[in-house]
Amino acid sequence: MARLGSTDLDVFPVCLGGNVFGWTADRDETFTVLDAYAAAGGNFIDSADSYSAFAPGNSGGESETLIGEWLRARGNRDDIVVATKVGRWAQRPGLSAANIKAAAEDSLRRLGVDHIDLYYAHADDEATPLAETLGAFDELVRAGKVRYIAASNYSAPRLAEALETSQREGLARFVALQPHYNLVERAQFEGPLAEVVLDNGLAVLPYFSLARGFLTGKYRPGGDSSESPRADAARAYLNERGVKVLAGLDEIATLRNVPIPSVAIAWLLGQLSVTAPIASARNTEQLADLLPAAQLTLTEAELQRLSAVSA
């Protein structure tokens, strides 16, 4: 387990992404994956009110609903750290105080819980004053409906301003950042954003840790994996740099006798401030490729090798 920033939350080093629940994983598949994750010691599940509104026939909230059904069926709420988000669902967009309050109540109801452990601003809302957004989050924390708050998809200046606003106004403070960050998507996080995170002691919980599946090694030059909903997005990384990254992952995975995805996640775990990369699995076979990362510590030479080929 790893301590999440300045909080008292101890979390499994691989956070299970809930974006596939109710999309590519139906109810039975979702329960099977969640059972296997918990059996392996996993305790950290990430969702959002907007999951999985992008799937045909869905409207949103499906992931939270399935997670809630599983928590009730297994009676293990106290063992699981539940994270969800507000602000990016078309039915409840933005971070106004009214929207945050209503969205939180909806998420609590779908999840069937009395509190959310980690509640994210899913994306920055520059149309709403930060003091209003953080004030609404603060009310939820004071009411016991949310334990901690976090940010996702914030720029370095806006994250710094949000932290300063919380300090100045005496409001609940972001304890973590969920950025788009992986071996082939480094520029957005590394630099000023990483500096703000480090200077303020925030935990980093990267999403798209496997670059929409590219870093699983499934997508190769000349290969055909068209059955995956993410195939086109993953294939976008099949350039000279991407091929070099795959070669580096192949080399280390072979030497360590571990799955390729676990090496990609372990590289993230070797970066400053990263606590628990987020990765999803629609079946137990995919999950089995992720779990070894929780106990895999790459050497400095291995970290440098992957950093060099992905630079």
N, C-alpha and C positions, 0 to 999 in steps of 0.2 A: 504494500500500500504506500501511497505518497500523500503528504499533506498538501492540500490545495491552497497555495498562497498563504495569506494571513488568517485563514479560517480554521475552524476545528474539524473540517471535513477530511477524512482519510479516504482516498479513492484509489481504485484499481488503475494501474498505469495505462491501460487501454480502455478508453471510454467507448461504449457501444452506441453507434449512431442509430437513431430511430427513424431516419428518413425513408427507409425501405418498408417499414411496417405499414400495412394497408396499401402498399403499392406493389412492389415485386414480391413481397412476402405476405401471404394471406394470414388469417388468424391462426391456423394450426402451425404454419411455418414460423410465425412470429413467436408463439409460445415455445416451440421447440428450440429456437435460437436463444431466447431469453433463459430458458431452463439450463441449457448447456453453458451459457455465459456465467450464470450464477453458480453452477456446480464447479466451475473452474476458479471460483473466487472473485468473479467480476461483481461490482456493486455500483457502477456509474453509468447511467443511461441518459442519452441526450435526445431531446425531441423539440418540437415547436408547434404552435397552434396552426401554422400553415402546412404542416406535413399531414397527409400527402395530397394537397389540393391540386398538384400538377398531374396526378394520375387520372386517366379517363374514368369518368363516373364518380369521382370523388369531389368533395367540396371543401375539405380541410378538417382538421381535428381527428382524422382517422388514427394517426400514430398514437396520440395521447390516449384515445379511447381504448386501443388495444393494450397499451402499457398498463392502463388503469385496471382493465379486466384481469390481466396477468397478476398484478400486485394483489388484488383481492382474492383471486383463486389460490395463490400460493401463500397468502398471509405473511408476506415478508417485507412489508412497507418499511419497517424500521431498519432493515438491512441494506436498503437501496438508496443511493443518492440520485435524486430525480432532478434533471435540468430541463427547462423548456424556455420558450422565447415568445416575444411579442413584437409586433411592428411591421411584419412583412406579409401578412395574410391580407388578401384583397378585401375580405369582409371586415377586417379590423386593422386598417393600415395606420401607421404612424405612432408617435410616442406622446400624444397629448395625455394629460392626466385622466380625462374621462375614458379614453380608449384603454389605457393601461389598467385602470380599475376594472372595467368590464371584461377585458381579455383575461385578466388574472382569475376572476371568478369563473369564467368559462373553462379555463384550463384546470382549475381545481376540481370543478365538477366532472370533466371528462376523465381526469386522472383518478378521481375518487379519493383524494387525499385532503388533509386539512392544511398542508403547507407545501410549498415548492422549495427544494433545497437551494437551487441556483436558478435565478430568473434573469434571462438575458434581454437586453435591447437588441433585437435581431439585426437592426441596421440603424445607422444614424438618421435622425429626422431634423434637418436644419430648419424646418419651418416652425418647430416648437422650441421655445426657450429651454436650455438645459436645466435651468432651475425648476421649471414646471415638470419636466420628465423625472428628474431626480427626486423632486418632492413627492411625486406619485409613488415612486419606488419606495421612498422612505416611509410613507404611510403604510404600505404593505408589510414592510419589515417590522415596524412598530406594532402592527396588528397581529404579528405572528403568522401571517399568511405566506411570507417569503423569508428564508433565512439569510440569503446573500444575493447580491445583484452582480451582473457582469455585462460586458459589452461585446458586440460582434460587428465586424465590418465598419469600424471607426478608423478615421485617419489619425495620424500622430497628433496634429494640432487639436482636433476635436476631443480626442481622448484626454489629452493633457488639460484642456479647458474643463471637461466634465469632472475630472479629479479635483481641480482647483475649486470648482463650484461647490462640490460636496464639502470640501474642507472649509471654505468660507462660510457656507450656510449651515453647517452642522448637519448635513444630510447623509444618508447611507451612501457608501462609496463602492464603486466597482472594485471587485476583488480579482477579476480574471478577464482575459480577452480571448475571444474565439476568432482567430484570423484565418484567411485562406493561406495555407502554408504547407509546403511539402518539397521534396527534392527537385521538382521541376517548376515550382512556383515559389521562388524565394524573394524576389525583389520587393514585393508589396509589404512584406513584414520586416525583413532585415534592413537595418538602418534606423531612421528616426523613430519608427513605431516600436521597434525592439528596445530602443533606448528609453522611451517613455515607460514601457512595461518594466524594465529592469530598475529604473530609478524609483519606481513607485511600488515595487514588490508584488506585482500582479502575477498570477499564474497564467500560463499560456496553454490553451486547449485547441490545437489546430484542427480545422475541418478540411475535408477533401485530402486527408493524410495520404491517400493512395492515388491522388490525381484522377478521380473518377474511374478508378480501376486500372489505369495505365501502369502503376507501380506494382501491380500483382504479377506482372510478367506475361499476362495473358495476350497482350496485343504486341505483335511482332511484325516486322516488314514482310509483306506477302501473306500474312495470316488473315483469317476470316473469322470474326467473332460478331457477326451482324445481329445475332439473337439478343444481345444485351442492349437495354435502353440507353446505356451510356457509351455505346461503341464509338459513335462518331466523335464525341467529345474526347474520349480516351485516345483515339487515333490521331488527334490533332498534335499530340506530343511525339509522334513518330517522325522526328527529324534527326539530324546528326547528333545533337545534344542528347535527345531522348534515348537514342540507341546506345550512346556511351554510358548513360545512367543505368540502363538495363544490364549492360555488360558488367558494370561495377557491382550491382546487386547480385547478379548471377555468381560472380566470383566469390563474394563473401558468403552467400547462402550455401554454396557448395562446400566451402571450407568449414563452415559452422554446422552444416547439416540441419539447416532450418529453412522454413518456407521463405520465398522471396518477399512477400508482403511484410513479414515480421522484421526483416532487415530494414525496409524503408521506414517503418514505424520506429524502430530502434534508433535510426539516425536522428529522427525528430526528438526522441527522448534524450539524446546526447547534446541537444542544443540548450543554451541558457534559458531558464525560466519555463521551459516546456514541462508540463506535469503529466498530461494524459492526452495524447492524440486521439482524435475521434475517427472511428472507422466503422462501417456498417457491414452486415452480413445477412444475406437472405436465406442461408441454409447453414447447417452445422459444418459442412465441408469448408465453406468460406471462413467461418468463424475459427476453425482449427488452424488456418493459415495466419490468423491475427494474434492468437493468444500467446505464442512463444515470445513475442516482443516484450511481454511483461517481465520476463526473466533474462532477456538478452541484453547484455551490456557490450557495446562495440568498443574495441580498443581505439586509442587515439589515432593510430595509423589507419584503421578502417574508417573512422569518421572523416579523417582528412582525405582519404581516397574518394569517398562519395562526394564530399564537398568540392573537390577539385573537378570531378567529371561533370558536376551539375552547375558549376560556376557560369 
